[in-house]
Amino acid sequence: MSTLNLIHNTPLIFLDKISATLPGKIYAKAEYLQPGGSVKDRAAYQIILDAYENGSLKKGQTVVEMTSGNMGAGLALVCRQFGNPFVAVMPQGNSPERRRILNAFGAEIVLTQQVDGSPGMVTGADIAHAVDIAKDIAHNRNAYYADQFNNTSCIKVHFDHTGPEIFRELPNADVFIASVGSGGTFIGTSKYLKSVNQGINCIAVEPENAAILKTGKVDNPKHIIQGTGYGLIPPHWEQTLADDFITVSDEEVRDMKMRLSSDQGLYVGYSAAANVIAAQKYLQDREKVLNIVTILCDSGYKYSD
Ligand SMILES: Cc1ncc(COP(=O)(O)O)c(C=O)c1O
C-alpha cells in the first residue's frame, strides 16, 4: 500500500451526542482523516491523475496552485509521490499552522499580501490577488497550474468517490449538507446523490454575512470559516443542485467546534463545525425523523485556536 492509497474511503461517523436531542440523525464523513488532513486530498489526487492522463503534466514538471492551505497540503503530498515539485501561493491571512503543514509536506510557499482581509480572515479579493500571482509564477516557470476553482477534476472526484461512498453506507439519507469553497465537494457529491436518490435534499452552507449563493450579495467578506464562503460564485456552480441554503454565524461555528471536540471527541476545523451546526439547524423543529449526512472537512490541528 502507498500513501496515495490512504486517499478516499473515509469513515462515516454517527454524531450520536450532537444528534441526541434532535429529531433525526447526523452522520459525517471523516475527511480530516485523509493523509493531508482534509477533504482536498481527494481533489488534489484527481487533478494530478487527470493532468498526467491528458498530457498537460509531465514527470518532474513543477505544479503551482493558489491555495488556502488544504489543497496545498493535498497537492504537496500527491506531487511528492509522483515526483513533481510543488509551489503553493497563499494569502498571508491563512493560519500559520497551514504554512507549517505545507512546509512539512515539502512545498515551496509564496505568501501574498491581503487586499481587504485580515489575519485568520481571507476574503475573495485576497484570493483573486493570490490567483494572479500564482498564474504569473506558473507562466514564468513553465509549470502546470492546477486551478482548483476551474478544474473539473475537483467535481468529478466527488461524483466518482465521495457520493458513492456515502450512498453505499447510507442509501436512505434524506439530506446532504456541505459548505462551499471551490464548490467541488458540494457539486460533485450532490450530483451523484441526486442521480441515485431523487428524494434527497442538498443544502449549501454559507457564512451569514457572505451568503452570496443564497442572497446574491456579500455584506461582510470576513468570517472564520476558512476554505469556504469566499463571497464569489464558483465557476461551475449549479444553483439547481442546492435545494436550500443555511447560513451560520462565527459564534455558532465556534461553539459547535468546541462541542464537537468536547462532547463528540472529534477535533475538527471551522467548516466542519459550520456543516454540523447547519445540520442541527435543519433538524430543529422538524416532525419527521431525518438522516442527514455532512462533511468533517479538515482537522482542528490546522488552526491556532
Ligand atoms: C477547510 C475547508 N473546508 C471546506 C472546503 C470546501 O471544499 P470545496 O473546495 O470542495 O468546496 C475547503 C476547500 O478548500 C476547505 O479548505
The ligand as a Tripos MOL2 file, in Angstrom:
@<TRIPOS>MOLECULE
LIG
   16    16     1     0     0
SMALL
NO_CHARGES

@<TRIPOS>ATOM
      1 C1        -11.4320   23.6850    5.4710 C.3       1 LIG1
      2 C2        -12.1820   23.5610    4.1850 C.ar      1 LIG1
      3 N1        -13.4790   23.2650    4.2230 N.ar      1 LIG1
      4 C3        -14.2280   23.1840    3.0990 C.ar      1 LIG1
      5 C4        -13.6660   23.4030    1.8530 C.ar      1 LIG1
      6 C5        -14.5770   23.3930    0.6470 C.3       1 LIG1
      7 O1        -14.3000   22.4450   -0.2970 O.3       1 LIG1
      8 P1        -14.6280   22.6910   -1.8380 P.3       1 LIG1
      9 O2        -13.4800   23.4790   -2.3970 O.co2     1 LIG1
     10 O3        -14.7040   21.3140   -2.3890 O.co2     1 LIG1
     11 O4        -15.9100   23.4490   -1.9480 O.co2     1 LIG1
     12 C6        -12.3120   23.7070    1.7670 C.ar      1 LIG1
     13 C7        -11.6770   23.9770    0.4880 C.2       1 LIG1
     14 O5        -10.5300   24.3300    0.3770 O.2       1 LIG1
     15 C8        -11.5470   23.7910    2.9500 C.ar      1 LIG1
     16 O6        -10.2430   24.1010    2.9290 O.3       1 LIG1
@<TRIPOS>BOND
     1     1     2 1
     2     2     3 ar
     3     2    15 ar
     4     3     4 ar
     5     4     5 ar
     6     5     6 1
     7     5    12 ar
     8     6     7 1
     9     7     8 1
    10     8     9 2
    11     8    10 1
    12     8    11 1
    13    12    13 1
    14    12    15 ar
    15    13    14 2
    16    15    16 1
@<TRIPOS>SUBSTRUCTURE
     1 LIG1         1 GROUP 0 **** ****
